[in-house]
Amino acid sequence: MPWAISRDERLARLRQTLAEKGAVQNTLVPGTPAHTGLQHEIDAIWAEIKVLEGSWSLNPKAVLIGLLVIIAILWRLAT
């Protein structure tokens, strides 16, 4: 089991969800409560995609390895 979902995986899932909801929205009549509610969901997904696209992710394993290297260096300096 992975420690965390990667940024790219999250983006792919959000884009898939956006495509599915967009397809459903195209079948609804504009101005109806269902259409409006789905539009709000789509807008929220789009905003989350934009935030993720503007960010970068750290691999938890790389962070752990980096911490271990720093600890090893500090250990060498202390002895």
Long-range contacts (C-beta under 8 A, 24 or more apart in sequence): 3-60, 3-61, 4-60, 6-57, 6-59, 7-52, 7-55, 7-56, 7-57, 8-57, 10-52, 11-49, 11-52, 11-53, 14-45, 14-48, 14-49, 14-52, 15-49, 17-45, 18-42, 18-45, 18-46, 18-49, 21-45
